[in-house]
Amino acid sequence: MKLIKLSQVMAKTTLSKSTIYRLIKTSDFPPPKKLSLRAVAWLETEIDEWIINRGCACNSSSNHSISTLQAYLLNNTTTQ
């Protein structure tokens, strides 16, 4: 079990600090573990899982959007 600090989380996810904390607030990102009064860190495995799951969600979402657009175009295109 490896703990990583915010800078490493930002580097792994390419998210900004404010985006990470906004996602935590909406329960869309793993919360940090409290190490002391003013120190927190994340479990690297939780961040890695989030990245994998986020990639799958993005891929399935974009595939769905593409197929929806294709269906719309096929149904609403008139031949001239």
C-alpha positions in Angstrom: 0.0 0.0 0.0 1.6 3.2 -1.2 0.5 6.7 -0.3 0.9 9.6 -2.7 0.7 13.3 -2.1 -1.5 15.8 -4.0 1.3 16.8 -6.5 1.6 13.1 -7.5 -2.2 12.7 -7.8 -2.3 15.8 -10.0 0.5 14.4 -12.2 -1.2 11.0 -12.5 -4.6 12.3 -13.3 -3.7 15.6 -15.1 -6.4 17.3 -13.0 -5.9 20.6 -11.2 -6.1 20.9 -7.4 -9.4 22.6 -7.5 -10.9 20.0 -9.9 -9.7 17.2 -7.6 -11.3 18.7 -4.5 -14.5 19.6 -6.5 -14.8 15.9 -7.6 -14.2 14.8 -4.0 -17.0 17.0 -2.8 -19.4 15.4 -5.2 -18.1 11.9 -4.4 -16.7 11.4 -7.9 -13.1 11.0 -6.7 -11.4 9.1 -3.9 -11.0 11.1 -0.8 -7.6 11.5 0.8 -6.6 9.8 4.0 -5.8 12.0 6.9 -2.2 11.5 8.0 -2.0 14.3 10.6 -3.6 17.6 11.5 -2.5 19.2 8.3 -1.3 16.4 6.0 -3.3 14.1 3.7 -2.4 11.5 1.1 -4.2 9.2 -1.3 -3.9 5.5 -1.8 -2.2 5.0 -5.1 -4.3 2.0 -5.9 -7.5 4.0 -5.4 -6.2 6.7 -7.8 -5.1 4.0 -10.4 -8.6 2.4 -10.2 -10.3 5.8 -10.6 -8.2 6.4 -13.7 -9.0 3.0 -15.2 -12.8 3.4 -14.4 -12.8 7.0 -15.7 -11.2 5.8 -19.0 -13.9 3.2 -19.4 -16.7 5.6 -18.6 -15.3 8.1 -21.1 -14.9 5.5 -23.9 -18.4 4.1 -23.4 -19.9 7.6 -23.2 -18.2 8.7 -26.4 -19.2 5.5 -28.2 -22.8 6.1 -27.1 -22.6 9.7 -28.3 -21.2 8.6 -31.7 -23.9 6.0 -32.2 -26.6 8.4 -31.2 -25.3 11.0 -33.7 -25.1 8.4 -36.4 -28.7 7.3 -35.8 -29.9 10.9 -35.8 -28.1 11.6 -39.1 -29.4 8.5 -40.7 -33.0 9.3 -39.7 -32.9 13.0 -40.5 -30.9 13.1 -43.7 -32.9 13.7 -46.8 -31.6 12.5 -50.1 -31.6 14.9 -53.0 
